[in-house]
Structure formats: C-alpha cells, structure tokens
Amino acid sequence: MRYQFLLALSLALLASCVSAKKFKALEAKEKACSDALAKAQLSSSDFESKWKDTKGKWEANTKEVVQLKKDTAVLGDDKRAMNQAYAQLKNDYDQLEASYNKYKNLGSKEMSSLQNQLEQKSNELQKKSEELVALEGELKAKQALLEEREQKVNELQELLDRQENALKSLKKRVTDALIGFENKGLKIEQKNGKIYVSMDAKLLFKSGSIVVESEGKSALLQIGKALENEKELEIVVEGHTDTDKLSSPTFPRNNWELSVLRATSVVQILLANSAMNPERIVAAGRSEYQPVDPSDKAKNRRIEIIISPNLNALFDLISN
C-alpha cells in the first residue's frame, strides 16, 4: 500500500514539471510572436505609407505635366502672335524705308519727320525682336521641362505598371494553386498594392485550437509552393478572432494569444514545406480588433496572408 502511494505521488510531481516546462516554452513563444507582431505592424504600415506616397507623387507629377502642356500651348500662341506683330512691324519698316528713299530729296522738314518715324519703327522692331528671342528661350525651357517631367511620369507609370502586372501574375499563380479551395472559406484579393489571401478559421483549425487540420495544411502547402521562388516579397501572416472571450489557465489564455499562436502555426507549416525565406515572413496576431463584418463572427475568425512587393526600385526613382 505504501509503495502505491509513493508511485502516485511521483507521477503527480512528474506531471507538474512537464506542465511547467510547457508553460515556460509557450510563454517564450508568445513573447517572440508579440515582437514579430510589432515588426509586422511597422513593416506593413511602412509599405502602405510608401505605396501611398509613391501614388501621390505620381499624381502630382501627372498634374504638373498637364499644367506644363497648358503653359506650353499658351506660350506657343504668344510666340505666333509675336511673329505676326514682328512681321507687321517689318512690313511697316520696309514701307517707311521705301518712302524715305522716295522722298529723300524733299525738304528738310519732311526728311526729318520721315527719319524720326523710321528711327521709332526701328527701335520698336528691335524691341520686338528682343522680346521674341526671350519668348523663344522661355518656350524652349518650358518644352525641356515638359519633356523631363513627361519622361519621369512615364518611368513612374512604367514601374507602377510592372508592379501591378507582377502582382496580377502572382495573384493568378496563387489563385490557380488554390483552385480546389475556392468554396471552402478562402478568398484572394489585390488592393493597396498588396495581395490578401484570407482563409476562414474553420478551414484551418478546430474551435479554440492552434493545430492546423489536414485540409487547411493542404491549402498552405499550395500557397508555400506558389510563393517560395518569390525572393523579394514581404509576407505577413495575421491571425484574427471573433469577439467571444476566451479565458483559460493554459495556452491560449485569451484571443490575443489564440490569434498569435494560430498565425505562428501557419508560418511554421509554410516554412517547413517550402523554400520560403524566413527573413521575409512575419507571424502576427490582431485578436478581435480588425473585423471584416461585425455582424458575422464566422467571417472575422480568419487567417490573412498579406503579400507585399519590393518597392525599392520605385523609391529610388522618386528619390532621384
């Protein structure tokens, strides 16, 4: 009887030690996920800010090109009017010079009057000629600036188009890879210069669990294969919960921990089954605070994989 009591006591102490180690390991994992969330929030905010800044500068350059075209058109009209005025003055000058030659033998009074008129017209002609030269210089400067701005806008547009086409191509590859899951709570969108792959929690997890089920794992394997050769992408995996409170003495203890641990489980499967670069992927948790439909809790329980392109080339062009 005493032997049985000691055996039971030993088993109880052993179970207590195992639970304590597991708790400490999970606490460390939660801290790592929290740090990753902060990095992901900063990276996502930075990418979205840069993307909006790029779009704003592109729109500003486009407006400037429109204004420069208007200015160039106005200057062109002014130049044509100046050419007409110059031609008229030249004609007047030629007529006066002809009259002067005709009447140079007249009396001194008439001669003096004609000389004054001729000098006045000559001065006006010289002034108009100088104004015309200045106007032509301004027109050339405006045209050069217009060409420079148009080139900059075209380069920006070309880069934006390449980024857009690259995202469309990547979205198609991801969509094709997940074609068997389109009616199972999976949605793919392209917005704000990024691709969002949203997966309902029911596709991946049982209620309250952080272990990915087999069907969800199959979808994640397809995503990993579609993304593993995209070395320049930034990928954030976000966990989202509904507003139902989760209270447990063990992990996950609340919705924050549930969202982070689910995101971590997804990241681990992606990395373990593909050649994805772990430096480009972040696991983050949003808890209940970014619902897509406040009236539908099932839609809010989800995993979002946010794929952002490398915008360094675009930022370099803008900086220069």
ChimeraX attribute file (.defattr): number of C-alpha atoms within 10 A of each C-alpha:
attribute: neighborCount
match mode: 1-to-1
recipient: residues
	/A:1	5
	/A:2	6
	/A:3	8
	/A:4	9
	/A:5	9
	/A:6	11
	/A:7	10
	/A:8	11
	/A:9	11
	/A:10	12
	/A:11	10
	/A:12	11
	/A:13	10
	/A:14	11
	/A:15	10
	/A:16	11
	/A:17	11
	/A:18	10
	/A:19	12
	/A:20	11
	/A:21	11
	/A:22	13
	/A:23	14
	/A:24	11
	/A:25	11
	/A:26	17
	/A:27	14
	/A:28	12
	/A:29	16
	/A:30	20
	/A:31	13
	/A:32	15
	/A:33	22
	/A:34	18
	/A:35	14
	/A:36	20
	/A:37	21
	/A:38	15
	/A:39	16
	/A:40	22
	/A:41	16
	/A:42	12
	/A:43	17
	/A:44	18
	/A:45	12
	/A:46	12
	/A:47	20
	/A:48	16
	/A:49	12
	/A:50	16
	/A:51	17
	/A:52	14
	/A:53	14
	/A:54	18
	/A:55	15
	/A:56	12
	/A:57	14
	/A:58	20
	/A:59	13
	/A:60	13
	/A:61	18
	/A:62	19
	/A:63	13
	/A:64	16
	/A:65	21
	/A:66	15
	/A:67	13
	/A:68	19
	/A:69	17
	/A:70	12
	/A:71	16
	/A:72	19
	/A:73	14
	/A:74	13
	/A:75	19
	/A:76	15
	/A:77	12
	/A:78	16
	/A:79	18
	/A:80	13
	/A:81	13
	/A:82	17
	/A:83	15
	/A:84	12
	/A:85	16
	/A:86	20
	/A:87	13
	/A:88	13
	/A:89	18
	/A:90	16
	/A:91	12
	/A:92	16
	/A:93	20
	/A:94	14
	/A:95	13
	/A:96	18
	/A:97	16
	/A:98	12
	/A:99	13
	/A:100	20
	/A:101	12
	/A:102	10
	/A:103	13
	/A:104	15
	/A:105	10
	/A:106	11
	/A:107	9
	/A:108	10
	/A:109	9
	/A:110	14
	/A:111	16
	/A:112	14
	/A:113	12
	/A:114	19
	/A:115	16
	/A:116	12
	/A:117	16
	/A:118	20
	/A:119	14
	/A:120	13
	/A:121	18
	/A:122	16
	/A:123	12
	/A:124	16
	/A:125	20
	/A:126	14
	/A:127	13
	/A:128	17
	/A:129	16
	/A:130	12
	/A:131	15
	/A:132	20
	/A:133	13
	/A:134	12
	/A:135	17
	/A:136	16
	/A:137	12
	/A:138	14
	/A:139	20
	/A:140	14
	/A:141	13
	/A:142	17
	/A:143	18
	/A:144	12
	/A:145	14
	/A:146	20
	/A:147	15
	/A:148	13
	/A:149	18
	/A:150	19
	/A:151	13
	/A:152	18
	/A:153	21
	/A:154	15
	/A:155	16
	/A:156	22
	/A:157	16
	/A:158	13
	/A:159	16
	/A:160	18
	/A:161	12
	/A:162	12
	/A:163	18
	/A:164	16
	/A:165	12
	/A:166	13
	/A:167	20
	/A:168	15
	/A:169	12
	/A:170	17
	/A:171	21
	/A:172	14
	/A:173	16
	/A:174	20
	/A:175	21
	/A:176	14
	/A:177	18
	/A:178	20
	/A:179	13
	/A:180	11
	/A:181	17
	/A:182	13
	/A:183	8
	/A:184	13
	/A:185	16
	/A:186	21
	/A:187	16
	/A:188	18
	/A:189	13
	/A:190	15
	/A:191	8
	/A:192	12
	/A:193	18
	/A:194	22
	/A:195	22
	/A:196	21
	/A:197	20
	/A:198	19
	/A:199	25
	/A:200	20
	/A:201	26
	/A:202	17
	/A:203	20
	/A:204	25
	/A:205	19
	/A:206	12
	/A:207	9
	/A:208	15
	/A:209	15
	/A:210	21
	/A:211	15
	/A:212	20
	/A:213	14
	/A:214	12
	/A:215	13
	/A:216	20
	/A:217	19
	/A:218	15
	/A:219	19
	/A:220	23
	/A:221	19
	/A:222	19
	/A:223	21
	/A:224	21
	/A:225	18
	/A:226	21
	/A:227	20
	/A:228	16
	/A:229	13
	/A:230	14
	/A:231	13
	/A:232	12
	/A:233	19
	/A:234	21
	/A:235	27
	/A:236	26
	/A:237	26
	/A:238	27
	/A:239	31
	/A:240	29
	/A:241	28
	/A:242	22
	/A:243	15
	/A:244	10
	/A:245	11
	/A:246	14
	/A:247	11
	/A:248	9
	/A:249	7
	/A:250	11
	/A:251	17
	/A:252	21
	/A:253	13
	/A:254	17
	/A:255	23
	/A:256	21
	/A:257	25
	/A:258	24
	/A:259	28
	/A:260	30
	/A:261	26
	/A:262	30
	/A:263	27
	/A:264	25
	/A:265	16
	/A:266	25
	/A:267	23
	/A:268	13
	/A:269	16
	/A:270	23
	/A:271	16
	/A:272	12
	/A:273	15
	/A:274	18
	/A:275	15
	/A:276	21
	/A:277	17
	/A:278	12
	/A:279	8
	/A:280	12
	/A:281	21
	/A:282	25
	/A:283	29
	/A:284	31
	/A:285	29
	/A:286	21
	/A:287	22
	/A:288	20
	/A:289	13
	/A:290	12
	/A:291	19
	/A:292	14
	/A:293	11
	/A:294	13
	/A:295	9
	/A:296	11
	/A:297	16
	/A:298	16
	/A:299	20
	/A:300	23
	/A:301	23
	/A:302	28
	/A:303	26
	/A:304	23
	/A:305	24
	/A:306	22
	/A:307	22
	/A:308	21
	/A:309	19
	/A:310	13
	/A:311	18
	/A:312	10
	/A:313	10
	/A:314	19
	/A:315	15
	/A:316	9
	/A:317	12
	/A:318	15
	/A:319	7
	/A:320	5
